[in-house]
């Protein structure tokens, strides 16, 4: 619905204008319009699609091959070989080599303050080269009155510095001090000359055995290499002061169990070493520490250290002549046929249906009026 109205506002404007103009005209119009509209639409649609497909493929392949191969080979070989070999092995007793290096490395040195303690010790007591020179001997021109006299300074000393007994003293073998035979006098392990002499050689036995253990464990190819290893072993041990201290203390501890038989002699009665103190012995030309022979080529601390050296030499020559001939013939024939067939059937149908209806109502009402006024003033 729609409504329109026009007012008479223009009448006022016209009246105001009439006062200034000689003639005045006024029109007024009023209009009313009413409209109603209504529409209804109905629609119905239906669609159906249908499709069928069918496919078929046929493939066939046929192949024919023929191959022929022929090979002929001939080989000829001639060889000549000559071999020669030489091998040998030997066991080297290194005890003597170790003792000789010990003398060179230690006993031939002059003790000095800058040397390692072990070098100064063995350079002073010289367990091998001073074995006869420092052998404990009675140092008096007359027999001692009592056993206590043996503990006086220089009452017992090495053979190299001992005083010879006088002829009159030798005749007095029936003195009260005499025990056992005329050749032997009591030996106490606490006498400094005896204890120092024994402990020096007991320590040397352990020290040399430790070096031999190191050397015998290393593989070598010749004797000169063994000599180098021995020198290297002693040098390495010199740099380990704790090792020397432990072996030195072990010798002191063992010597506390020493019990000596009478074997002391006068310098003039010496006929050969006869030291027998249990833990240390020196008889003839052999040393024994804890009843095991030591400090000799035959044994060091009861062991004979040996190193096996072996050498192999071989010469081989070979001559070989070879020739080979190969003939090969190959023939190949191949035929092939391939057939592919394919068929496809496809059906498709579509159905659509649409239904539509429209209904409506429309009405319009109009109403209008017009007024007109025209005034002309009169002039006098």
DAQUI-V799073 format. One record per backbone hydrogen bond with DSSP energy under -0.5 kcal/mol. NH is the residue of the N-H (numbers start at 0). CO is the residue of the C=O. Records with the same first field share a line. If there is no record, write none. Layout:
NH = CO  CO
//
This chain:
10 = 7
11 = 7
12 = 8
13 = 9
14 = 10
15 = 11
16 = 12
17 = 13
18 = 14
19 = 16
20 = 16
23 = 374
25 = 372
27 = 370
29 = 368
31 = 366
33 = 364
35 = 362
37 = 360
39 = 358
41 = 356
43 = 354
45 = 352
47 = 350
49 = 348
51 = 346
53 = 344
55 = 342
57 = 340
59 = 338
61 = 336
63 = 334
65 = 332
67 = 330
69 = 328
71 = 326
73 = 324
75 = 322
77 = 320
79 = 318
81 = 316
83 = 314
85 = 312
87 = 310
89 = 308
91 = 89  306
92 = 90
93 = 91  304
94 = 304
97 = 93
98 = 94
99 = 95
100 = 96
101 = 97
102 = 98
103 = 99
104 = 100
105 = 101
106 = 101
107 = 102
108 = 105
110 = 108
114 = 111
119 = 115
120 = 116
121 = 117
122 = 118
123 = 119  120
124 = 120
125 = 121
129 = 125
130 = 127
133 = 129
134 = 131
136 = 156
137 = 264
138 = 154
139 = 137  162
148 = 145
149 = 146
150 = 147
151 = 148
154 = 151
156 = 136
158 = 134
159 = 132
160 = 157
161 = 157  158
165 = 140
169 = 165
170 = 166
171 = 167  168
172 = 170
174 = 171
177 = 174
183 = 180
184 = 263
190 = 187
193 = 190
194 = 190
195 = 191
196 = 192
197 = 193
198 = 194
199 = 195
200 = 196
201 = 197
202 = 198
203 = 199
204 = 200
205 = 201
206 = 202
207 = 203
208 = 204
209 = 205
210 = 206
211 = 207
212 = 208
213 = 209
214 = 210
215 = 211
216 = 212
217 = 214
225 = 221
226 = 222
227 = 223
228 = 224
229 = 225
230 = 226
231 = 227
232 = 228
233 = 229
234 = 230
235 = 231
236 = 232
237 = 233
238 = 234
239 = 236
240 = 238
242 = 239
243 = 239
244 = 240
245 = 241
246 = 242
247 = 243
248 = 244
249 = 245
250 = 246
251 = 247
252 = 248
253 = 249
254 = 250
255 = 251  252
256 = 253
257 = 254
258 = 276
260 = 275
262 = 184
263 = 184
266 = 137
268 = 265
269 = 265  266
272 = 283
274 = 281
276 = 279
278 = 276
280 = 287
281 = 274
282 = 285
283 = 272
284 = 282
285 = 282
286 = 293
287 = 280
288 = 291
289 = 278
291 = 288
293 = 286
295 = 298
299 = 302
301 = 292
302 = 299
304 = 302
306 = 91
308 = 89
310 = 87
312 = 85
314 = 83
316 = 81
318 = 79
320 = 77
322 = 75
324 = 73
326 = 71
328 = 69
330 = 67
332 = 65
334 = 63
336 = 61
338 = 59
340 = 57
342 = 55
344 = 53
346 = 51
348 = 49
350 = 47
352 = 45
354 = 43
356 = 41
358 = 39
360 = 37
362 = 35
364 = 33
366 = 31
368 = 29
370 = 27
372 = 25
374 = 23
376 = 21
//
